Amino acid sequence: MEAVVNIAGFQFKVKENDKIYVPKLDVEVGKNIELKNVLMLIDGDKVQIGQPYIDKKSVIAKVLEHTKDDKVLVFKKKRRKDYKKLRGHRQQLTRILIEKIN
């Protein structure tokens, strides 16, 4: 069974026992969360599509860790103007384990 879930404004296609990185969630490590924004369920040949969400369906996930993504460097330069600027950014992520699709 697979599901398409909306998490923090992004859509993820998940199966049971999947480990995925999502934008940072405000939940402690080790706690379970219930994701109620299920957009689509796929069970073999049977497909359910929500409008926009499917009622009485949810996905149970466990928070494994909070981490940061790789650094993205932004370099700006204007030649012959003595202008250089280097900025870095690391996006904060949460790694979750999909335990059950209800």
C-alpha atoms as one frame of an Amber mdcrd trajectory, in Angstrom:
protein
   0.000   0.000   0.000   1.266   3.454  -0.938   0.031   6.926  -0.103   0.656
  10.492  -1.241   0.850  12.731   1.826   1.063  16.511   2.220   3.729  17.395
   4.826   4.524  21.084   5.443   3.313  22.091   1.985   5.237  19.366   0.104
   3.835  16.142  -1.337   5.583  12.831  -0.631   4.814   9.362  -1.998   5.379
   6.937   0.895   5.178   3.227   1.701   5.422   1.462   5.042   8.987   1.273
   6.438  10.164   4.185   4.255  12.637   6.636   5.779  12.304  10.110   4.269
  13.597  13.613   4.916  10.941  16.315   5.306  11.143  20.024   6.229  11.787
  20.500   9.945   8.859  19.491  12.150   8.356  20.759  15.704   8.234  17.269
  17.287  10.666  15.607  19.686  12.849  12.717  18.526  11.215   9.345  19.187
   7.633  10.649  19.195   4.956   9.456  16.780   3.022  11.839  14.569  -0.218
  11.323  12.681  -0.329  12.771   9.173  -3.982  13.347   8.256  -3.424  15.131
   4.929  -3.625  12.028   2.717  -4.135  13.039  -0.916  -4.161   9.599  -2.562
  -4.096   5.911  -1.579  -2.825   3.164  -3.887  -3.595  -0.442  -2.931  -2.681
  -2.678  -5.858  -5.161  -1.839  -8.642  -7.430   0.112  -6.296  -6.807   3.885
  -6.214  -8.555   6.426  -3.972  -8.170  10.127  -4.722  -9.182  12.774  -2.201
 -10.861  16.097  -2.857  -8.520  17.490  -1.527  -7.989  14.925   1.278  -9.341
  11.441   1.967 -11.570  11.323   5.072 -10.740   8.911   7.926  -7.333   7.980
   6.470  -3.986   8.812   8.019  -0.320   7.856   8.087   1.551   7.151  11.334
   5.220   8.189  11.335   8.006   8.212  13.922  10.561  11.037  14.165  14.069
   9.568  13.929  16.309  12.650  13.963  16.661  16.340  13.221  19.522  17.215
  10.879  20.735  19.723   8.316  21.043  19.336   4.553  24.268  19.926   2.617
  25.490  23.512   2.408  24.375  25.534  -0.596  26.754  28.366  -1.507  25.528
  31.566  -3.168  28.341  33.613  -4.726  27.753  37.045  -6.236  30.373  39.036
  -8.111  30.518  42.130 -10.286  33.715  42.218 -12.260  35.958  45.246 -12.066
  33.797  46.741  -9.266  35.561  45.119  -6.287  32.287  43.459  -5.272  32.182
  39.858  -4.026  29.692  38.278  -1.674  29.610  34.666  -0.468  26.665  33.335
   1.521  25.942  29.822   2.674  22.712  28.119   3.738  21.894  24.752   5.312
  18.250  23.716   5.296  16.983  22.095   8.504  15.356  18.692   7.954  13.592
  15.989   9.950  14.032  12.294   9.153  10.881  10.238   9.708  10.016   6.540
   9.478   6.611   5.647   8.007   5.229   3.001  10.353   1.642   2.461   9.264
  -0.858   3.592   6.637  -4.400   3.473   8.078
